[in-house]
Amino acid sequence: MHEATLANSIVQTVLRHADEAGAKKIRSVTVELGEWTTFNPEQVGFWVKVGFEKTIARGARVFFKKVEGSLRCNSCGYEGKCPQPHDGMDRMIGLVLECPSCGHPDVEIVRGREAIVKTIKIDT
Amino acid sequence: MKMIIPSIQGSIEIDLSENLLKTNEQIARENRNLLDQFHVFAVDILGSIGSGKTTLVQQLVRHLKERRRVASIAGDLTTTIDADRIRSAGAEVIQINTGGECHLDANIVKNALVKMNLEDLDVLLIENVGNLICPAEFPVGAHRRMVVVSTTEGPYMVVKHPYIMMDAGVLVINKMDLAEIMQVDMEQLKRDALGIKPGLKVIFTNARAGEGIEELISALELPGH
C-alpha cells in the first residue's frame, strides 16, 4: 500500500506547515498528483483523513488535482502532452511512452510523475 | 517560496508547492553518487513474488563471480529465504526486512549501503520487494532497473503494469520453458512492453536452467563489459 506511505507524507507536511503558520484549524488541503503515477486519489484521500484524526486537521477537506503528463523528445525536440487512452471514468488505459509528433522512443518525462502538496487553507 | 493568500471567509490559504517525493529522490541521488564514487554498478530488480527474481540473482551471481565482485541487497517483508539462497550462490548479502512495506525506498537502501564494503565491490544486485506496482514511485539510486515477469503469471503481466515499465532498462520474461504449457505467447508480452516503452531491451530466460543469463548480462550493460 504505497498510498499509505504518500498519505503519511501529506499528513506530516500539512501539519508541519500549519504549525509554522500558527494555525488553529486546517480547513482544506489541495494535492496535485501526476497522471503517470500509481497513486489512487480515493485511497490516498482515505488515509490522509485517517491521519488527520485527533489533529487540528480533523474533518479537513482534501482536494486532488490531476497533473497532465508531458514529455520532451530527444529526437525532434517536441515538448508537450502525450495523450493516452482513457476509460469513461477519466482513468488511463495503458500507457505509451513515445513522441506523439515523430514516434521516436527516446523521450524524457517532464511532468506527470509528481505528488505535491499545493495549498492548505487554515484558520489562525 | 510560501505565498499567503487571504481568503474572504477569514481563513488563509498558503501555497506550499511541496514535492512529497523529493526526499526519496534526493537520497536516491546520494546513493547513486556514493556508488559512483566506489565504481559500483547497481541494478534494481523488480518483479512479483514467484516470478523468479531470486533465481535470476543466483544465476547472475554464479555467472558473474569469476569476472566481477558481486554482492546483493535482498528486500523482503519478513523472511530471510531469499538472502540465504543468494548467499548459497556465493555473494555477500545484506537482508532488508521491510516489515509490512511493499517497496524498498532510497533511505532503506542507504542504510544497507553503509553496511557494505563498497571498495571491494563491482556489481550490486538489489532485489526489491515482490511487487510490480508500489516500487515504481521510489527510485533507490540504482543505475539500471530490471523488471521480471514470468510466463506462469499469465498473459497480462506487462499490460497491467505499465508504470513499472517507464523506468525499466531491461525486461526479463522468465520461465520460457513453461510458456507453451501455460499457453502464454512470449512474443505478445514483448510486443506489449515495446508498446509501452519502445526501445526497451527484452530478454527471455529460464533462470532455473541458466538459459538466457549471458544475454541478460549483456543487456544490463555492466560497465567495462
Contacts between the chains, C-beta under 8 A, distances in Angstrom:
chain1	res1	chain2	res2	distance
A	1	B	102	6.2
A	1	B	134	7.5
A	2	B	102	6.0
A	2	B	103	6.1
A	2	B	133	7.3
A	2	B	134	3.7
A	2	B	137	6.1
A	2	B	138	7.5
A	5	B	101	7.2
A	5	B	103	8.0
A	5	B	105	7.9
A	6	B	20	6.2
A	6	B	137	7.8
A	9	B	20	4.4
A	10	B	20	6.5
A	13	B	16	7.1
A	13	B	18	5.4
A	13	B	20	6.5
A	17	B	2	7.7
A	17	B	14	6.5
A	17	B	16	5.5
A	17	B	18	7.6
A	21	B	4	7.8
A	21	B	12	7.6
A	21	B	14	5.9
A	27	B	11	5.1
A	36	B	163	6.9
A	36	B	166	7.0
A	37	B	136	7.9
A	37	B	137	6.1
A	37	B	163	7.5
A	38	B	133	5.5
A	38	B	134	7.1
A	38	B	136	5.2
A	38	B	137	6.1
A	38	B	163	5.0
A	39	B	137	7.2
A	94	B	159	6.5
A	94	B	162	5.9
A	94	B	195	7.7
A	94	B	196	7.2
A	95	B	162	3.6
A	95	B	163	6.9
A	95	B	165	7.5
A	95	B	166	7.3
A	95	B	196	5.3
A	96	B	195	6.3
A	96	B	196	6.3
A	97	B	166	6.2
A	97	B	196	6.3
A	97	B	197	5.3
A	97	B	198	7.6
A	98	B	198	5.1
A	105	B	197	7.0
A	105	B	198	3.3
A	105	B	199	3.9
A	106	B	199	7.0
A	109	B	166	7.2
A	113	B	21	8.0
A	113	B	137	7.8
A	114	B	19	6.1
A	114	B	21	6.9
A	115	B	19	7.2
A	115	B	20	4.5
A	115	B	21	5.4
A	115	B	137	7.7
A	116	B	17	6.0
A	116	B	18	6.5
A	116	B	19	5.3
A	116	B	20	6.7
A	117	B	16	5.1
A	117	B	17	7.7
A	117	B	18	4.8
A	117	B	20	6.5
A	118	B	15	7.1
A	118	B	16	6.8
A	118	B	17	6.0
A	119	B	13	5.3
A	119	B	14	6.3
A	119	B	15	5.3
A	119	B	16	6.4
A	120	B	13	7.2
A	120	B	14	5.3
A	120	B	16	6.3
A	121	B	7	6.6
A	121	B	11	5.0
A	121	B	12	7.2
A	121	B	13	4.7
A	121	B	14	7.8
A	122	B	11	6.2
A	122	B	12	6.0
A	122	B	13	7.9
A	122	B	14	6.7
A	123	B	10	6.8
A	123	B	11	5.2
A	123	B	12	7.9
A	124	B	12	6.5
